[in-house]
Amino acid sequence: MDSTATEPQLTEPYLTTVLSNAGLGVEYVRAEGNTVFHLGADGEEVPVTDYCGGYASLILGHNNAELTAHAKAVLDSGIPVYAQFSGHSAANRLAVRLNEIVSRETGTTEPYFAHFASTGAEAIETAVKHAEFDRVLKVSALMGEIGGHVQEAREAAKEGRLQVADSAFAAVGIQAPPATAAGSPAEALEHLLDAVARRNGEVAGRPPVLLALEGSFHGKLTGSVQLTHNSAFRSAFGGLGTQAHFVPPNQPDVLTKTVDGIRDQARVLDVVVTDDVADVVERDFPAFCAFLLEPIQGEGGIRVLDRASAEHLQSVAAAADCPLLIDEIQTGLGRTGAFLASSLVGLRGDYYVLSKSLGGGIAKSSVVLVHQKRYRGEFEMVHSSTFAKDGFSTAIAHKVVELLEADGGAAYQQVVERGEMLRAALDRVRADYPEVVKDTRGKGLLQGLELHDQSGSASATISGAAQGGFLGYVAAGYLLGAHRIRVLPTASAPNTLRFAPSLHLTQEETDHLEAALRDLCAVFRDADERRLTG
């Protein structure tokens, strides 16, 4: 007797029920390539073509033979997996290799320094934490410089050789003291400095500004969830971290207006003495912590950032001295036909975050790459992670990169070709079922198919799912049950099905998907309740 049948469900029981109701409550027992297997009622394995790909974590497929052999060799070698606070040559070799690839794709010649982590969300928080560390040190340097100027003015006033310009009082929005009440230049100066200190304290006391795009997804941890646009994930935790400013993608004018408005409100005052006359000037304040973006919004519905918007975003961020943090967790490692999807639209990041396929489907691995001009070595002493930079995951990641780069980067061309094959199939379905399929979009082997809203369907199951935001899950359940196709919708756009297979995708697998999608569209078009629930 199978003891699991009588065990209480103590692991995510709510989610387990939701999956079961959608026809997705299946446990997979084996996987290889683009296929996962579950056990049928007779105990035999049932193959399922997997288009989820570990949420884009499996660019090389399930249990890639070369990676598996390498993993066994690494473990058999007896290397210490965890030897914190020691040398890690494997991690450094990986960092060097990543730098070579980034330089090739972006033209950047300065190095990026690597911080390793275990997961994508952890790496996002590490990157943001570093960016804030850099910002705070810049704030400290600026305020120290202003403090030095204040001291110089006080010394001059103490010696009786300083006058305060009327324009200085106007600059801080106060009246100059009457001549009879001024008392002395020192007292007039202190009157001015009190106002300057209040203004600067108010600006410096504001939380750092974090920018992200509408539709973004950067994780669900305490900090990273503040950068995820979907309010269903974020709203309950708003009191736990700094809130992001979300701007619409591919709308340059809105971005410019938002950034300019923040910059106008984030200026501090400095006291300058010229020819024994004290005046006040405005100084730009380092208000921006980081601007986070995904070249393709995966959870946001497979939304691609276009080149024109990317170029504008790059220039606006540079003008505001706002570090650009590019989230390549889902899009990196060749998923779109280049190692970095951002390079395809001309973006250059101050920070890059990589994860998912970096672990090859075997290890949990992520890395933050920080450009030399932003890097703060002191950060290494205030941030650490027990499971980061370990001997196993970095060895696996290096092998992943080696396989992608082999034969002159043949894997990237393979992604382009298989991606075109997949997209052509999705486009044919869209063309033949325009009343069901609203859009197809994506790049390489990260593709999406968006369904029209079906709230008005004559099928109670279809209309109810659409009204409840579960249409994509019902579609996924049908594809799994009727066609042995595993696919899931994107989290923040549940009417969009995401397709992220490995680069080993075959024509046969693609034809299988196309036939299954055509059947799904026919069921939705005809509101065929019997076939859907049967």
Secondary structure, 3 states (H helix, E strand, C coil): CCHHHCCCCCCCHHHHHHHHHCCCCCCEEEEEECEEEEECCCCCEEEEEECCHHHHCCCCCECCHHHHHHHHHHHHCCCCCCCCCCCCHHHHHHHHHHHHHHHHHHCCCCCEEEEEECCHHHHHHHHHHHHHHHHHHHHHHHHHHHHHHHHHHHHHHHCCCCEECHHHHHHCCCCCCCCCCCCCHHHHHHHHHHHHHHHHHHHHCCCCEEEEECCCCCCCCCCHHHHCCCHHHHHHHHHHCCCEEEECCCCHHHHHHHHHHHHHCCEEEEEEEECCEEEEEEEECCCEEEEEECCEECCCCCEECCHHHHHHHHHHHHHCCCCEEEECCCCCCCCCCCCCHHHHHCCCCCEEEECHHHHCCCCCCEEEEEECCCCCHHHHHCCCCCCCCCHHHHHHHHHHHHHHHHHHHHHHHHHHHHHHHHHHHHHHHHHHCCCCEEEEEEECCEEEEEECCCCCCCCHHHHHHHHCCCHHHHHHHHHHHHHCEECEEECCEEEEEEECCCCCCCHHHHHHHHHHHHHHHHHHHHCCHHHHHC
